[in-house]
């Protein structure tokens, strides 16, 4: 009898261990594909953001993080830096207008507690990211749009600014002569700064701000101000942001997907790669002229990026310094 009990007990332990063994195999596989920045410890603080202007803007975020400031303040400051640069043609009031000549801005922000705020179709306001934060902190809502968003901004200390700039207006007038009112896709119109950060207390936050697709239809809104599409933060797991053709990101709830894949054990880069693969496989309107990229940061401070095609770059600022990196990509030229 004792022998039978011992046998059953051993058998039970062996069976119970099978799921664990499977998880260990999966974890080992994922670990072998880990990002190159995985150094086995916690890499914090750190701020990462999309495109070469993100590398420059990261300095504003790092100035906050390096002094013990919050990830939320850091991502807002990084985004504001690009918004204030009127030479940028895809973010802020210096951006290229829609096909009717209006510059309309979108932004969202999200903190470590799941609080979030968003503005869409906002005109004549220099810092939509800060208006999005006000929506998050001062209202019971998440999204404000159009005239209502502008009035809210004015009521909370923001002022009106003229747009478009003379340079952007001239570009729009030239475009009207030859482009038959079709919006532009590709590397010259990547349209977003997305930024995510991890502070010294281990808290994550993210921000995303854009003027949207150049020469878009008046009223068009892309993924950038949509929580779960252009930006998502889960303080237990990680944060992700997206850039490129927003319609394709929205179709797959792109950044929410990336964060959920990291929850399952994917490295940031592999999670971004899977999101790109899903767009290419499932989108009925995807074409090779489009570029869509994802950028992700996990709770350990590991980061990674992937793009549907060559050309996506991102900036990283941590205790090792500031660098600009080329994202891996799927489609060959």
LINUR-V229803 format. One record per residue. RES is the residue in one letter. D_FIRST is the distance of its C-alpha to the first C-alpha in Angstrom with 2 decimals. Layout:
# LINUR-V229803
res = <RES,RES>
d_first = <D_FIRST,D_FIRST>
This chain:
# LINUR-V229803
res = <X,X,X,X,X,X,X,X,X,X,X,X,X,X,X,X,X,X,X,X,X,X,X,X,X,X,X,X,X,X,X,X,X,X,X,X,X,X,X,X,X,X,X,X,X,X,X,X,X,X,X,X,X,X,X,X,X,X,X,X,X,X,X,X,X,X,X,X,X,X,X,X,X,X,X,X,X,X,X,X,X,X,X,X,X,X,X,X,X,X,X,X,X,X,X,X,X,X,X,X,X,X,X,X,X,X,X,X,X,X,X,X,X,X,X,X,X,X,X,X,X,X,X,X,X,X,X,X,X,X,X,X,X,X,X,X,X,X,X,X,X,X,X,X,X,X,X,X,X,X,X,X,X,X,X,X,X,X,X,X,X,X,X,X,X,X,X,X,X,X,X,X,X,X,X,X,X,X,X,X,X,X,X,X,X,X,X,X,X,X,X,X,X,X,X,X,X,X,X,X,X,X,X,X,X,X,X,X,X,X,X,X,X,X,X,X,X,X,X,X,X,X,X,X,X,X,X,X,X,X,X,X,X,X,X,X,X,X,X,X,X,X,X,X,X,X,X,X,X,X,X,X,X,X,X,X,X,X,X,X,X,X,X,X,X,X,X,X,X,X,X,X,X,X,X,X,X,X,X,X,X,X,X,X,X,X,X,X,X,X,X,X,X,X,X,X,X,X,X,X,X,X,X,X,X,X,X,X,X,X,X,X,X,X,X,X,X,X,X,X,X,X,X,X,X,X,X,X,X,X,X,X,X>
d_first = <0.00,3.76,5.32,5.09,6.28,8.60,9.81,10.68,12.26,14.23,15.24,16.51,18.49,19.97,21.09,22.49,24.41,26.17,28.88,29.53,29.96,32.40,34.31,34.56,36.00,38.49,39.45,40.03,42.21,44.22,44.57,46.11,48.73,49.42,53.01,55.10,55.59,51.90,52.14,48.74,50.17,51.78,55.22,57.21,59.77,60.68,62.89,63.08,65.44,66.77,69.76,72.20,73.73,70.28,70.28,73.59,72.53,69.31,71.54,72.14,68.44,67.74,70.48,68.48,65.00,66.14,67.47,64.24,65.26,63.06,61.96,63.67,67.02,66.60,66.05,68.92,71.23,70.36,71.05,74.28,75.56,75.59,76.90,79.87,80.85,83.35,83.45,79.98,80.29,76.81,76.13,78.35,81.94,83.16,81.08,82.31,82.91,81.73,83.90,86.16,86.80,84.57,82.13,79.07,76.20,72.47,69.99,66.69,64.75,61.21,59.68,56.28,55.72,56.25,59.82,62.19,65.79,67.82,71.43,72.70,76.19,77.70,81.29,83.53,80.97,80.49,76.90,74.71,71.58,72.79,73.58,70.02,68.78,71.11,69.68,66.19,67.25,70.01,69.19,66.40,66.58,65.32,68.08,71.85,74.17,77.82,80.54,78.07,76.38,79.81,81.02,77.88,78.53,82.16,81.28,79.01,81.49,81.50,84.83,86.04,86.81,88.65,86.86,87.03,88.64,91.71,89.75,87.05,89.72,91.54,88.37,87.77,91.35,91.10,87.83,89.38,92.02,89.66,86.08,86.42,84.25,81.03,78.68,77.88,74.51,73.48,73.69,77.04,75.60,72.16,72.94,70.44,69.46,65.84,64.52,61.17,60.51,57.91,59.25,58.32,56.22,54.04,55.61,56.66,59.67,61.69,65.11,66.87,70.57,72.85,76.01,74.13,75.16,78.82,81.10,78.36,79.34,80.55,77.63,74.87,71.86,69.24,65.79,66.88,67.07,63.99,60.82,57.98,60.49,62.80,60.74,57.33,55.67,52.15,51.81,48.04,48.50,52.03,55.42,57.34,60.87,62.61,66.04,68.02,68.50,67.05,66.72,64.07,62.09,62.19,60.81,57.45,57.41,57.52,56.86,54.14,52.47,52.83,51.28,48.35,47.73,47.76,45.19,42.94,43.42,46.60,49.11,52.46,54.19,51.56,51.56,55.35,55.22,52.93,55.35,58.24,56.46,55.79,59.48,60.62,58.23,58.61,62.07,64.58,67.49,66.33,68.82,69.17,72.07,69.73,67.87,64.88,63.07,60.17,59.68,56.51,55.33,51.81,50.63,50.53,54.14,53.39,55.89,56.69,58.95,59.44,62.29,63.00,65.86,67.47,69.38,67.19,67.41,65.99,66.68,64.27,65.13,62.69,62.88,63.59,66.74,68.03,67.61,68.21,65.62,65.68,62.86,61.03,61.93,60.84,63.92,66.17,69.93>
